[in-house]
Amino acid sequence: MTDKPGPVDRFSDYPVDVSIFEHQGEHGPWHNATVSKTFKQGEEYKRTNNFNRSDLLKLNALLPQALTRMQELEQGYQLGDLKERAQARRDGNAHKSGPSHGHDR
């Protein structure tokens, strides 16, 4: 059995929820969402992706929240990437403008 990481965020209005998962790709992290409904069958709780009208109304409120969160996560990674590149440029410039070690021309 493979251990899969859990959602990075979740939006719920029982019995439906939207879970956001993070994945690592060639170009950095990316996200997707799963939409599900919890129901009880006998003594067991199960999940489905079948929704009635009431469920859809709840999802209609949850999906914009999930989308906003996904955008925030992506912007956070982009901001982090920009900060890393800026720091690398500063580090590179500091190295270039450092002491000349007696090699002035």
Residue pairs with C-beta under 8 A, 6 or more apart in sequence:
5 21
5 22
7 19
7 20
7 21
7 34
8 20
8 21
8 22
8 31
8 73
9 19
9 20
9 66
9 69
9 73
10 17
10 18
10 19
10 20
11 17
11 18
11 19
11 62
11 65
11 66
11 69
12 18
12 62
13 58
13 61
13 62
14 38
15 37
15 38
15 39
15 55
16 35
16 36
16 37
16 38
16 51
16 55
16 58
16 59
16 62
17 35
17 36
17 37
17 38
17 62
18 33
18 34
18 35
18 59
18 62
18 63
18 65
18 66
19 33
19 34
19 36
20 31
20 32
20 33
20 66
20 69
20 70
20 73
21 31
21 32
21 33
21 34
22 29
22 30
22 31
22 73
23 29
23 30
23 31
23 32
28 77
28 81
29 73
29 77
30 74
31 70
31 73
31 74
33 66
33 70
35 49
35 59
35 63
36 47
36 48
36 49
37 47
37 48
37 49
37 50
37 51
37 55
38 45
38 46
38 47
39 45
39 46
39 47
39 48
40 46
51 59
